[in-house]
Amino acid sequence: MPTLRASLVLLAVLTLMICAAAGSMTGRAETGADPLAAMIGDPLLARSDYIENCGGCHGVDGRSAPAQLPELQGRVGYFMCTPDSRAYLIRLPNIAHSRITDNQQLADLVNYVIFGIGGTSAPRGTKPFTEAEVAHERQFALSSVSLKAERARHVESAIRKCGAPASLRQLFVMPAPTH
């Protein structure tokens, strides 16, 4: 059980990270350089929701390695290339059954992941998730399928139909050692 001091230190670190993100997002939005601001109602809340609900496993910056979970950074956007794989993202149990019950807030979180953490991996012209789309897809949460097999199916589709890199087959890509 963490001590009060350790909990306060963790809270302070998270607060600093959120404040730093808020400052950088605000600066970009004012100059019109932040595309997230145009598709997410509250980018700071979306990032905070990601850190709270997803960051513990997928990493604060979307790098889950060496955990055996899919790395999101620079990769998750490839799942937006077909309607089926797009729906898969919302139907994932931890998304569909999220404690975030407001569908627009959840759409903002997923859009933050796709367009923020995913970087340029989303195909050009990809439309962000809407409140209505999230509400619809949540009804079909995945429960009786192998998530590993389902992910593999969507990865193959993204590679074949959308030119995603073959490295997407790996859960994560370890950086090459530097000499």
Backbone as a printed PyTorch tensor [residue, N CA C, xyz], in Angstrom:
tensor([[[  0.8510,  -1.1730,   0.0000],
         [  0.0000,   0.0000,   0.0000],
         [  0.8950,   1.2340,   0.0000]],

        [[  0.6790,   2.1450,  -0.9400],
         [  1.5550,   3.3110,  -1.0150],
         [  1.3900,   4.2130,   0.2020]],

        [[  2.4890,   4.8460,   0.5530],
         [  2.4540,   5.7770,   1.6680],
         [  1.8200,   7.0850,   1.2140]],

        [[  1.4340,   7.8880,   2.1750],
         [  0.8420,   9.1900,   1.8590],
         [  1.8380,  10.0310,   1.0730]],

        [[  3.0970,   9.9840,   1.4730],
         [  4.1310,  10.7630,   0.7780],
         [  4.2510,  10.3180,  -0.6780]],

        [[  4.3020,   9.0110,  -0.9250],
         [  4.4110,   8.4990,  -2.2980],
         [  3.1940,   8.9000,  -3.1170]],

        [[  2.0260,   8.8600,  -2.5180],
         [  0.8050,   9.2610,  -3.2240],
         [  0.8340,  10.7340,  -3.5800]],

        [[  1.3110,  11.5750,  -2.6600],
         [  1.3990,  13.0070,  -2.9220],
         [  2.4180,  13.3110,  -4.0170]],

        [[  3.5310,  12.5740,  -4.0120],
         [  4.5380,  12.7640,  -5.0580],
         [  3.9600,  12.3860,  -6.4160]],

        [[  3.2510,  11.2610,  -6.4840],
         [  2.6260,  10.8360,  -7.7340],
         [  1.6090,  11.8720,  -8.2040]],

        [[  0.7990,  12.3760,  -7.2910],
         [ -0.1890,  13.3990,  -7.6370],
         [  0.4950,  14.6550,  -8.1660]],

        [[  1.5860,  15.0530,  -7.5530],
         [  2.3180,  16.2430,  -7.9900],
         [  2.8940,  16.0390,  -9.3900]],

        [[  3.4440,  14.8600,  -9.6630],
         [  4.0170,  14.5660, -10.9720],
         [  2.9250,  14.5980, -12.0400]],

        [[  1.7980,  13.9570, -11.7700],
         [  0.6930,  13.9570, -12.7290],
         [  0.1680,  15.3700, -12.9690]],

        [[  0.0710,  16.1590, -11.9090],
         [ -0.3920,  17.5370, -12.0480],
         [  0.5590,  18.3330, -12.9330]],

        [[  1.8620,  18.1670, -12.7260],
         [  2.8450,  18.8740, -13.5570],
         [  2.7400,  18.4500, -15.0150]],

        [[  2.5440,  17.1500, -15.2510],
         [  2.4150,  16.6630, -16.6260],
         [  1.1790,  17.2580, -17.2910]],

        [[  0.0840,  17.3020, -16.5680],
         [ -1.1530,  17.8480, -17.1230],
         [ -1.0070,  19.3390, -17.3730]],

        [[ -0.3790,  20.0540, -16.4390],
         [ -0.1800,  21.5000, -16.6250],
         [  0.7290,  21.7690, -17.8150]],

        [[  1.7690,  20.9610, -17.9820],
         [  2.6640,  21.1380, -19.1310],
         [  1.9150,  20.8780, -20.4260]],

        [[  1.1020,  19.8370, -20.4290],
         [  0.3050,  19.5330, -21.6330],
         [ -0.6760,  20.6560, -21.9080]],

        [[ -1.2870,  21.1720, -20.8750],
         [ -2.2580,  22.2530, -21.0580],
         [ -1.5780,  23.4820, -21.6580]],

        [[ -0.4160,  23.7990, -21.1620],
         [  0.3060,  24.9540, -21.6890],
         [  0.6900,  24.7660, -23.1370]],

        [[  1.1650,  23.5810, -23.4950],
         [  1.5690,  23.3680, -24.8860],
         [  0.3630,  23.2900, -25.7950]],

        [[ -0.7360,  22.7020, -25.3300],
         [ -1.9360,  22.6140, -26.1630],
         [ -2.5570,  23.9920, -26.3530]],

        [[ -2.5650,  24.7920, -25.3030],
         [ -3.1440,  26.1260, -25.4020],
         [ -2.3500,  26.9630, -26.3920]],

        [[ -1.0470,  26.8910, -26.3160],
         [ -0.2230,  27.6690, -27.2310],
         [ -0.4570,  27.2680, -28.6760]],

        [[ -0.5620,  25.9890, -28.9540],
         [ -0.7780,  25.5280, -30.3200],
         [ -2.1690,  25.9130, -30.8030]],

        [[ -3.1720,  25.7960, -29.9330],
         [ -4.5390,  26.1060, -30.3460],
         [ -4.6680,  27.5840, -30.7020]],

        [[ -3.9840,  28.4560, -29.9540],
         [ -4.0810,  29.8850, -30.2250],
         [ -3.4580,  30.2440, -31.5600]],

        [[ -2.4280,  29.5140, -31.9640],
         [ -1.7810,  29.8040, -33.2300],
         [ -2.4150,  29.0230, -34.3620]],

        [[ -3.3760,  28.1550, -34.0540],
         [ -4.0360,  27.3660, -35.0820],
         [ -3.2170,  26.1670, -35.5230]],

        [[ -2.1240,  25.8560, -34.8050],
         [ -1.2450,  24.7770, -35.2040],
         [ -1.6600,  23.4300, -34.6220]],

        [[ -2.6360,  23.3940, -33.7500],
         [ -3.0190,  22.1470, -33.1080],
         [ -4.3040,  21.6040, -33.7280]],

        [[ -4.1830,  20.5840, -34.5720],
         [ -5.3830,  20.0290, -35.1870],
         [ -6.3030,  19.3520, -34.1740]],

        [[ -5.7610,  18.9340, -33.0310],
         [ -6.6010,  18.3030, -32.0050],
         [ -7.6570,  19.2650, -31.4840]],

        [[ -7.3000,  20.5270, -31.3850],
         [ -8.2370,  21.5140, -30.8550],
         [ -9.4830,  21.6260, -31.7270]],

        [[ -9.3600,  21.3340, -33.0160],
         [-10.5000,  21.4240, -33.9210],
         [-11.4210,  20.2110, -33.8240]],

        [[-10.9150,  19.0880, -33.3140],
         [-11.7370,  17.8760, -33.2840],
         [-12.0780,  17.3860, -31.8840]],

        [[-11.4830,  17.9890, -30.8740],
         [-11.7180,  17.5720, -29.4960],
         [-12.2130,  18.7840, -28.7170]],

        [[-13.3640,  18.6340, -28.0700],
         [-13.9380,  19.7370, -27.3150],
         [-12.9980,  20.2690, -26.2510]],

        [[-12.3740,  19.3800, -25.4930],
         [-11.4780,  19.7720, -24.4080],
         [-10.2420,  18.8700, -24.4570]],

        [[ -9.2050,  19.2590, -25.2260],
         [ -8.0100,  18.4200, -25.3550],
         [ -7.3450,  18.0820, -24.0220]],

        [[ -7.3800,  19.0140, -23.0700],
         [ -6.7760,  18.7620, -21.7640],
         [ -7.5270,  17.6630, -21.0240]],

        [[ -8.8510,  17.6990, -21.0490],
         [ -9.6450,  16.6460, -20.4160],
         [ -9.4260,  15.3100, -21.1190]],

        [[ -9.3470,  15.3230, -22.4390],
         [ -9.1290,  14.0820, -23.1880],
         [ -7.7860,  13.4560, -22.8020]],

        [[ -6.7420,  14.2820, -22.6880],
         [ -5.4240,  13.7630, -22.2940],
         [ -5.4640,  13.2460, -20.8600]],

        [[ -6.1120,  13.9750, -19.9890],
         [ -6.2430,  13.5600, -18.5990],
         [ -7.0070,  12.2370, -18.5040]],

        [[ -8.1010,  12.1150, -19.2640],
         [ -8.8610,  10.8580, -19.2860],
         [ -7.9900,   9.7090, -19.7870]],

        [[ -7.1720,   9.9600, -20.8110],
         [ -6.2740,   8.9290, -21.3260],
         [ -5.3030,   8.4820, -20.2370]],

        [[ -4.6600,   9.4420, -19.5910],
         [ -3.6800,   9.1040, -18.5580],
         [ -4.3370,   8.2910, -17.4520]],

        [[ -5.5250,   8.7120, -17.0190],
         [ -6.2230,   8.0390, -15.9260],
         [ -6.7420,   6.6530, -16.3100]],

        [[ -7.2820,   6.5160, -17.5110],
         [ -7.9540,   5.2790, -17.8930],
         [ -7.1230,   4.3290, -18.7410]],

        [[ -6.1050,   4.8370, -19.4280],
         [ -5.3640,   4.0060, -20.3820],
         [ -3.8540,   4.0050, -20.1360]],

        [[ -3.3490,   5.1210, -19.6270],
         [ -1.9070,   5.3100, -19.5040],
         [ -1.1960,   4.3170, -18.6110]],

        [[ -1.9010,   3.7670, -17.6280],
         [ -1.2700,   2.8030, -16.7310],
         [ -0.7910,   1.5560, -17.4460]],

        [[ -1.4830,   1.1670, -18.4930],
         [ -1.1080,  -0.0410, -19.2540],
         [ -0.4250,   0.3070, -20.5760]],

        [[ -0.9660,   1.2930, -21.2910],
         [ -0.4300,   1.6400, -22.6100],
         [  0.6730,   2.6890, -22.5440]],

        [[  0.9730,   3.1790, -21.3490],
         [  2.0170,   4.1820, -21.1890],
         [  1.4750,   5.5810, -21.3950]],

        [[  1.9680,   6.5190, -20.6270],
         [  1.4960,   7.8980, -20.6710],
         [  1.6450,   8.4810, -22.0760]],

        [[  2.6890,   8.0570, -22.7960],
         [  2.9120,   8.5720, -24.1510],
         [  2.5230,   7.5640, -25.2290]],

        [[  1.8570,   6.4670, -24.8390],
         [  1.4280,   5.4660, -25.8130],
         [  2.4450,   4.3790, -26.0920]],

        [[  3.5200,   4.3540, -25.3230],
         [  4.5460,   3.3150, -25.4880],
         [  4.4030,   2.3140, -24.3480]],

        [[  3.8990,   1.1520, -24.6690],
         [  3.6340,   0.1480, -23.6430],
         [  4.8170,  -0.7800, -23.4010]],

        [[  5.7890,  -0.7890, -24.2910],
         [  6.9110,  -1.7160, -24.1850],
         [  7.6480,  -1.5020, -22.8770]],

        [[  8.0990,  -2.5610, -22.2730],
         [  8.0980,  -3.9390, -22.7420],
         [  6.8500,  -4.7380, -22.3550]],

        [[  5.8090,  -4.0860, -21.8810],
         [  4.5700,  -4.8140, -21.5590],
         [  4.0260,  -5.4740, -22.8210]],

        [[  3.3430,  -6.5540, -22.6590],
         [  2.7820,  -7.2890, -23.7940],
         [  1.4100,  -6.7530, -24.1640]],

        [[  1.3640,  -5.4460, -24.3930],
         [  0.1450,  -4.7540, -24.8140],
         [  0.4480,  -3.9830, -26.0790]],

        [[ -0.5620,  -3.7490, -26.9100],
         [ -0.2960,  -2.9870, -28.1300],
         [  0.2180,  -1.5830, -27.8360]],

        [[  1.3000,  -1.2510, -28.5220],
         [  1.8350,   0.1080, -28.4440],
         [  0.9660,   0.9940, -29.3280]],

        [[  0.5970,   2.1550, -28.8290],
         [ -0.2960,   3.0500, -29.5500],
         [  0.4520,   4.1320, -30.3260]],

        [[  1.5700,   4.5690, -29.7820],
         [  2.2610,   5.7210, -30.3540],
         [  2.6740,   5.4690, -31.8040]],

        [[  2.2040,   6.3670, -32.6860],
         [  2.5630,   6.2920, -34.0900],
         [  1.9830,   5.0960, -34.8320]],

        [[  1.0340,   4.3700, -34.2150],
         [  0.5410,   3.1380, -34.8280],
         [ -0.9800,   2.9960, -34.8170]],

        [[ -1.6310,   3.4670, -33.7810],
         [ -3.0520,   3.1870, -33.5930],
         [ -3.9240,   3.7470, -34.7060]],

        [[ -3.5040,   4.8060, -35.3550],
         [ -4.2890,   5.4130, -36.4270],
         [ -4.5150,   4.5000, -37.6160]],

        [[ -3.6410,   3.5150, -37.8250],
         [ -3.8260,   2.5820, -38.9370],
         [ -5.1320,   1.8050, -38.8120]],

        [[ -5.6530,   1.6840, -37.5980],
         [ -6.9160,   0.9640, -37.3920],
         [ -8.1140,   1.7710, -37.8800]],

        [[ -7.8920,   2.9820, -38.3170],
         [ -8.9800,   3.8250, -38.8230],
         [ -9.1830,   3.6530, -40.3260]],

        [[ -8.4340,   2.7710, -40.9630],
         [ -8.4670,   2.7000, -42.4200],
         [ -9.6540,   1.9260, -42.9880]],

        [[-10.3320,   1.1260, -42.2040],
         [-11.5380,   0.4490, -42.6920],
         [-12.6570,   0.6530, -41.6700]],

        [[-13.8990,   0.6520, -42.1080],
         [-15.0120,   0.8070, -41.1630],
         [-15.0170,  -0.2780, -40.0870]],

        [[-14.6410,  -1.4930, -40.4600],
         [-14.6440,  -2.6140, -39.5220],
         [-13.5880,  -2.4300, -38.4270]],

        [[-12.3720,  -2.0250, -38.8180],
         [-11.3250,  -1.8480, -37.8010],
         [-11.5530,  -0.5810, -36.9850]],

        [[-12.1870,   0.4040, -37.5930],
         [-12.5630,   1.6200, -36.8630],
         [-13.5500,   1.2650, -35.7470]],

        [[-14.5670,   0.4700, -36.0780],
         [-15.5570,   0.0360, -35.0860],
         [-14.9030,  -0.8000, -33.9920]],

        [[-13.9340,  -1.6230, -34.3750],
         [-13.2030,  -2.4700, -33.4230],
         [-12.6260,  -1.6440, -32.2770]],

        [[-12.0770,  -0.4690, -32.5940],
         [-11.4730,   0.3610, -31.5460],
         [-12.4800,   0.7310, -30.4600]],

        [[-13.6980,   1.0600, -30.8310],
         [-14.7140,   1.4390, -29.8470],
         [-15.2950,   0.2040, -29.1650]],

        [[-15.3220,  -0.9110, -29.8640],
         [-15.8970,  -2.1390, -29.3150],
         [-14.9770,  -2.8680, -28.3360]],

        [[-13.7110,  -2.4610, -28.2670],
         [-12.8000,  -3.0840, -27.3010],
         [-13.4080,  -2.9570, -25.9040]],

        [[-13.3520,  -4.0280, -25.1120],
         [-14.0350,  -4.0090, -23.8090],
         [-13.6860,  -2.8210, -22.9110]],

        [[-12.4190,  -2.4470, -22.8480],
         [-12.0410,  -1.3430, -21.9610],
         [-12.5050,   0.0140, -22.4820]],

        [[-12.8450,   0.0920, -23.7540],
         [-13.4060,   1.3250, -24.3100],
         [-14.9280,   1.2820, -24.1670]],

        [[-15.5330,   0.2270, -24.7190],
         [-16.9980,   0.1260, -24.7160],
         [-17.5760,   0.1420, -23.3010]],

        [[-16.8760,  -0.4670, -22.3660],
         [-17.3570,  -0.5320, -20.9840],
         [-16.6320,   0.4670, -20.0810]],

        [[-16.0860,   1.5060, -20.6710],
         [-15.3420,   2.5090, -19.9200],
         [-16.2140,   3.1310, -18.8260]],

        [[-15.5500,   3.5630, -17.7600],
         [-16.2610,   4.3000, -16.7050],
         [-16.7120,   5.6630, -17.1990]],

        [[-16.1740,   6.0960, -18.3330],
         [-16.6130,   7.3540, -18.9400],
         [-17.9310,   7.0580, -19.6410]],

        [[-19.0080,   7.5300, -19.0740],
         [-20.3320,   7.2180, -19.6260],
         [-20.7970,   8.2460, -20.6490]],

        [[-20.2140,   9.4190, -20.6520],
         [-20.5670,  10.4480, -21.6240],
         [-19.9090,  10.0950, -22.9640]],

        [[-20.7280,   9.8420, -23.9790],
         [-20.2040,   9.3830, -25.2690],
         [-19.3370,  10.4230, -25.9730]],

        [[-19.6180,  11.7080, -25.8070],
         [-18.7620,  12.7240, -26.4160],
         [-17.4080,  12.7670, -25.7210]],

        [[-17.4010,  12.6380, -24.4110],
         [-16.1410,  12.6340, -23.6680],
         [-15.3010,  11.4230, -24.0700]],

        [[-15.9520,  10.2710, -24.2640],
         [-15.2210,   9.0770, -24.6950],
         [-14.7270,   9.2480, -26.1340]],

        [[-15.5380,   9.8450, -26.9970],
         [-15.0980,  10.1200, -28.3760],
         [-13.8640,  11.0180, -28.3450]],

        [[-13.8700,  12.0370, -27.4900],
         [-12.7200,  12.9340, -27.3770],
         [-11.4700,  12.1710, -26.9230]],

        [[-11.6260,  11.2770, -25.9500],
         [-10.4940,  10.4830, -25.4820],
         [ -9.9350,   9.6500, -26.6260]],

        [[-10.8020,   8.9310, -27.3400],
         [-10.3290,   8.0670, -28.4320],
         [ -9.7300,   8.9130, -29.5540]],

        [[-10.3120,  10.0600, -29.8510],
         [ -9.7360,  10.9440, -30.8690],
         [ -8.3630,  11.4510, -30.4280]],

        [[ -8.1960,  11.7210, -29.1400],
         [ -6.8780,  12.1120, -28.6250],
         [ -5.8730,  10.9930, -28.8870]],

        [[ -6.2880,   9.7500, -28.6270],
         [ -5.3980,   8.6040, -28.8460],
         [ -5.0580,   8.4820, -30.3320]],

        [[ -6.0700,   8.5200, -31.1850],
         [ -5.8640,   8.3280, -32.6190],
         [ -5.0150,   9.4390, -33.2260]],

        [[ -5.4110,  10.6750, -33.0050],
         [ -4.7860,  11.7930, -33.7020],
         [ -3.6520,  12.4480, -32.9250]],

        [[ -3.6150,  12.2570, -31.6190],
         [ -2.5330,  12.8030, -30.8080],
         [ -1.4200,  11.7820, -30.6500]],

        [[ -1.7160,  10.7040, -29.9550],
         [ -0.7180,   9.6580, -29.7140],
         [ -0.4010,   8.9030, -31.0050]],

        [[ -1.4050,   8.6790, -31.8370],
         [ -1.1980,   7.9520, -33.0940],
         [ -0.4250,   8.7460, -34.1290]],

        [[ -0.3000,  10.0470, -33.8990],
         [  0.4760,  10.8850, -34.8160],
         [ -0.0620,  10.8370, -36.2310]],

        [[  0.8140,  10.5600, -37.1650],
         [  0.4380,  10.5580, -38.5820],
         [ -0.0070,   9.1850, -39.0770]],

        [[ -0.2580,   8.2450, -38.1770],
         [ -0.6370,   6.8920, -38.6080],
         [ -2.0670,   6.8020, -39.1430]],

        [[ -2.9220,   7.7320, -38.8070],
         [ -4.2840,   7.7180, -39.3500],
         [ -4.2290,   8.1210, -40.8190]],

        [[ -4.9700,   7.4160, -41.6720],
         [ -4.9740,   7.7780, -43.0940],
         [ -5.4200,   9.2260, -43.2980]],

        [[ -4.8830,   9.8540, -44.3040],
         [ -5.2210,  11.2330, -44.6340],
         [ -6.7350,  11.3540, -44.8200]],

        [[ -7.3230,  12.3900, -44.2480],
         [ -8.7540,  12.6140, -44.3850],
         [ -9.6260,  11.8460, -43.4060]],

        [[ -9.0030,  11.1150, -42.4680],
         [ -9.7700,  10.3510, -41.4850],
         [-10.6210,  11.2920, -40.6440]],

        [[-11.8690,  10.9570, -40.5130],
         [-12.7910,  11.7610, -39.7020],
         [-12.7110,  11.2970, -38.2520]],

        [[-12.7800,  12.2340, -37.3100],
         [-12.7650,  11.8480, -35.8910],
         [-14.0550,  11.1270, -35.5030]],

        [[-13.9910,  10.3820, -34.4190],
         [-15.1810,   9.7260, -33.8740],
         [-16.1620,  10.7920, -33.3950]],

        [[-17.4460,  10.4940, -33.5430],
         [-18.4960,  11.3860, -33.0620],
         [-19.1740,  10.7500, -31.8580]],

        [[-19.9040,  11.5620, -31.1480],
         [-20.6860,  11.0780, -30.0030],
         [-21.6530,   9.9820, -30.4520]],

        [[-22.3380,  10.1920, -31.5750],
         [-23.3180,   9.2160, -32.0660],
         [-22.6510,   7.8980, -32.4620]],

        [[-21.4920,   7.9800, -33.0970],
         [-20.7730,   6.7660, -33.5070],
         [-20.3390,   5.9610, -32.2850]],

        [[-19.8160,   6.6420, -31.2890],
         [-19.3910,   5.9650, -30.0610],
         [-20.5950,   5.3150, -29.3770]],

        [[-21.7070,   6.0390, -29.2800],
         [-22.9160,   5.4800, -28.6550],
         [-23.3770,   4.2270, -29.3880]],

        [[-23.3380,   4.2620, -30.7090],
         [-23.7720,   3.1070, -31.4990],
         [-22.8390,   1.9130, -31.2980]],

        [[-21.5340,   2.1130, -31.4540],
         [-20.5700,   1.0050, -31.4000],
         [-20.4340,   0.3950, -30.0060]],

        [[-20.6490,   1.1870, -28.9650],
         [-20.5490,   0.6570, -27.5980],
         [-21.5500,  -0.4650, -27.3610]],

        [[-22.6460,  -0.4710, -28.1060],
         [-23.6680,  -1.5100, -27.9460],
         [-23.1510,  -2.8860, -28.3670]],

        [[-22.0770,  -2.9090, -29.1380],
         [-21.5680,  -4.1550, -29.6980],
         [-20.1970,  -4.4990, -29.1200]],

        [[-20.0320,  -4.2400, -27.8390],
         [-18.7540,  -4.4990, -27.1730],
         [-18.3070,  -5.9330, -27.4050]],

        [[-17.0200,  -6.0890, -27.6830],
         [-16.4570,  -7.4250, -27.8800],
         [-16.4320,  -8.1510, -26.5430]],

        [[-16.9030,  -9.3880, -26.5580],
         [-16.8860, -10.1430, -25.3050],
         [-16.5950, -11.6170, -25.5230]],

        [[-17.0470, -12.1700, -26.6220],
         [-16.8870, -13.6100, -26.8020],
         [-15.8560, -13.9610, -27.8630]],

        [[-15.0960, -12.9890, -28.3230],
         [-14.0800, -13.2700, -29.3310],
         [-12.7020, -13.1810, -28.6960]],

        [[-11.7570, -13.8080, -29.3300],
         [-10.3750, -13.6870, -28.8970],
         [ -9.8730, -12.3180, -29.3240]],

        [[ -9.5560, -11.4770, -28.3780],
         [ -9.0820, -10.1340, -28.7120],
         [ -7.7770, -10.1950, -29.4980]],

        [[ -6.9560, -11.1830, -29.2020],
         [ -5.6930, -11.3370, -29.9200],
         [ -5.9630, -11.6700, -31.3930]],

        [[ -6.8840, -12.5970, -31.6550],
         [ -7.2180, -12.9720, -33.0260],
         [ -7.9140, -11.8160, -33.7440]],

        [[ -8.7730, -11.1110, -33.0480],
         [ -9.4940,  -9.9850, -33.6460],
         [ -8.5150,  -8.8750, -34.0240]],

        [[ -7.5800,  -8.5870, -33.1400],
         [ -6.5680,  -7.5710, -33.4380],
         [ -5.7500,  -7.9990, -34.6520]],

        [[ -5.3400,  -9.2630, -34.6820],
         [ -4.5310,  -9.7660, -35.8030],
         [ -5.2830,  -9.6090, -37.1270]],

        [[ -6.5640,  -9.8670, -37.1180],
         [ -7.3830,  -9.7270, -38.3260],
         [ -7.3770,  -8.2700, -38.8130]],

        [[ -7.5390,  -7.3450, -37.9020],
         [ -7.5570,  -5.9290, -38.2780],
         [ -6.1750,  -5.4300, -38.6960]],

        [[ -5.1440,  -5.9500, -38.0770],
         [ -3.7840,  -5.5810, -38.4650],
         [ -3.5290,  -6.0170, -39.9100]],

        [[ -3.8920,  -7.2470, -40.2420],
         [ -3.6860,  -7.7430, -41.6080],
         [ -4.4610,  -6.9070, -42.6120]],

        [[ -5.6540,  -6.5160, -42.2580],
         [ -6.4590,  -5.6610, -43.1340],
         [ -5.7760,  -4.3110, -43.3430]],

        [[ -5.2620,  -3.7250, -42.2820],
         [ -4.5930,  -2.4200, -42.3830],
         [ -3.3280,  -2.5190, -43.2330]],

        [[ -2.6170,  -3.6250, -43.1200],
         [ -1.4000,  -3.8150, -43.9170],
         [ -1.7790,  -3.9940, -45.3930]],

        [[ -2.7540,  -4.8500, -45.6520],
         [ -3.1660,  -5.1790, -47.0270],
         [ -3.8750,  -4.0130, -47.7280]],

        [[ -4.8260,  -3.3890, -47.0520],
         [ -5.6720,  -2.3760, -47.6980],
         [ -5.1580,  -0.9540, -47.5670]],

        [[ -4.3530,  -0.6980, -46.5610],
         [ -4.0230,   0.7020, -46.2670],
         [ -2.5360,   0.9990, -46.2180]],

        [[ -1.7150,   0.0030, -46.4960],
         [ -0.2790,   0.2400, -46.5080],
         [  0.3590,   0.4200, -45.1460]],

        [[ -0.2790,  -0.0960, -44.1070],
         [  0.3310,  -0.0250, -42.7750],
         [  1.6130,  -0.8520, -42.7750]],

        [[  2.5870,  -0.4900, -41.9710],
         [  3.8490,  -1.2390, -41.9390],
         [  3.6640,  -2.6390, -41.3500]],

        [[  4.4450,  -3.5910, -41.8450],
         [  4.3760,  -4.9650, -41.3470],
         [  4.7030,  -5.0420, -39.8550]],

        [[  5.4380,  -4.0710, -39.3440],
         [  5.7820,  -4.0650, -37.9180],
         [  4.5440,  -3.9180, -37.0330]],

        [[  3.4100,  -3.5410, -37.6210],
         [  2.1690,  -3.4330, -36.8570],
         [  1.7600,  -4.7970, -36.2960]],

        [[  2.2570,  -5.8760, -36.9210],
         [  1.9610,  -7.2330, -36.4290],
         [  2.5300,  -7.4480, -35.0240]],

        [[  3.5900,  -6.7370, -34.7030],
         [  4.1910,  -6.8340, -33.3760],
         [  3.4020,  -5.9500, -32.4230]],

        [[  3.2960,  -6.3660, -31.1750],
         [  2.5960,  -5.5460, -30.1940],
         [  3.3180,  -4.2250, -29.9940]],

        [[  4.6140,  -4.2700, -30.0260],
         [  5.4150,  -3.0640, -29.8690],
         [  6.7240,  -3.2670, -30.5970]],

        [[  7.3800,  -2.1840, -30.9120],
         [  8.6470,  -2.2350, -31.6100],
         [  9.7030,  -1.6300, -30.6860]],

        [[ 10.6390,  -2.4580, -30.2760],
         [ 11.7170,  -1.9520, -29.4250],
         [ 12.6620,  -1.1050, -30.2660]],

        [[ 13.0970,   0.0270, -29.7400],
         [ 14.0290,   0.8640, -30.4980],
         [ 15.3530,   0.1320, -30.7370]],

        [[ 15.9560,   0.3950, -31.8840],
         [ 17.2400,  -0.2270, -32.2020],
         [ 18.2960,   0.3000, -31.2370]],

        [[ 19.2070,  -0.5810, -30.8080],
         [ 20.2640,  -0.1120, -29.8970],
         [ 21.1670,   0.9010, -30.5980]],

        [[ 21.5750,   1.8980, -29.8480],
         [ 22.4880,   2.9080, -30.3980],
         [ 23.8950,   2.6070, -29.9310]],

        [[ 24.8170,   2.8010, -30.8110],
         [ 26.2340,   2.5170, -30.4740],
         [ 27.0340,   3.7700, -30.5110]]])
